[in-house]
Amino acid sequence: MRVRIVLSSCFLGVLLLGAVSAQKPFKEWPAIEYEGFALPKDANQPAEWTRARLRYSDETGYPNRSRFRMNDGSAFPGYWTMDYPRSDRHLLAGVRRLTRIDSRSVEQVVTLDGTDDVYNFPVMYGVEVGHWMLSDEEVKQFRDYLLRGGFFMCDDFHGDLEWDQFTRSMNRVFPDRQIVDLKDDDAIFHVLYDLDDKFQVPGAQYFDTGLTYEKGPSGKTPHWRGIYDDKGRLMVAICHNMDLGDAWEHSDEPRYVEKWASLAYRIAMNYFIYDLTH
């Protein structure tokens, strides 16, 4: 029954955001880790659901004038590109295998640029948000997107310093709403899979260090947190001190422990289906 609900809700999830305009065309961006990553053969095939990745302003000055350069001297592509697009493509293949969501095989990069484009996408993902620094314009549109029914999931930031950087922007988006720890019985942990056994999902640094955490002692404990709207719907899902993006990215890497990748996929499936049914 839940699967039927998901399928019937895909278009509804978009319509809840309000009047939508024509989507901007698919575009690949320069990234920190990958270039020339092969497109799936069906990348241009239309689908009912597309998962968006947020392109945001960060503390380096990106996108206007970043203080960083890549090793080859090229412009820094922004922290938002971490794991992109390999992580996205692996995750979306999982959506197709583990749910009946009619998912596009490629991600859509979106920007809080004042146009209506972002309202076409009910689910938006942000990575490395411990480095973002949203402008006043981005803050305003982000708040509007979420209050219209949008859902934001963020991941891959660690320790106290990155938490503080994240909350500087998020508290401007919602100065009137608290970030709270999600209770184990929250619907988001039980809408598809019962996620009673949650643990830290480490990043690829484990290959070199053997550690499941980053950024010192304050990065040891994973936190599942969020922000609710007035009706009790979770609209911001915060994964702190874990790296689901690396788990999706390296899910085909034999050295990456299966139970970590498995949990990362199950969390994503629950979060996406929660958004489409709540």
Helices and strands as residue ranges (DSSP letters): H 2-15, E 52-55, G 79-81, H 86-98, E 108-111, G 117-120, E 123-127, G 129-131, H 136-147, E 151-155, H 159-173, E 180-181, G 187-189, H 206-209, G 217-219, E 223-228, E 234-240, H 244-249, H 258-277
